[in-house]
Amino acid sequence: MSPPCVRCESRRIINLETARTLGTAAGGLVGSLKGAYVSLYSGSLPLNPSSSFAHSRVAAAVMSASTGGIAGAAAGHQMVQHLFPPGQGSPWLCLGCGHAFRVLD
C-alpha cells in the first residue's frame, strides 16, 4: 500500500523506482523502433515486398535499432532520475502536487 503524500495527503502517488524502470524500458523500445525505421526507410529504394531487399540494409537496421535502444534507455533513465529526492528510503512522487519524498521502510 502506498503512503499518502506528506504535503497534501493525497493517495495519488507513484513509486519512482517503478517509474524509472518503465522509463528505461519505454525509452529502449522507442529508441530501437526509431533506429530501425530510420535505417530501413532512409534509403533511395522504396521498401516493398516485391522488390529485391539487400541484406546489408537488415544488418544496418539491427545495428541502428541496438544503438537507438541503448540511447533511448539512457534518455528514459535520465528523465526520471532527476526527480529522485536525496536521502534513503523508497522514493515517491505525488501526482497531485508534484512533491517528491522518501519513506523509510
C-alpha positions, 0 to 999 in steps of 0.5 A: 500500500502506498503512503499518502503524500506528506504535503497534501495527503493525497493517495495519488502517488507513484513509486519512482523506482517503478517509474524509472524502470518503465522509463528505461524500458519505454525509452529502449523500445522507442529508441530501437523502433526509431533506429530501425525505421530510420535505417530501413526507410532512409534509403533511395529504394522504396521498401516493398515486398516485391522488390529485391531487399539487400541484406546489408540494409537488415544488418544496418537496421539491427545495428541502428535499432541496438544503438537507438535502444541503448540511447533511448534507455539512457534518455528514459533513465535520465528523465526520471532520475532527476526527480529522485529526492536525496536521502534513503528510503523508497522514493515517491512522487505525488501526482497531485502536487508534484512533491517528491519524498522518501519513506523509510521502510 
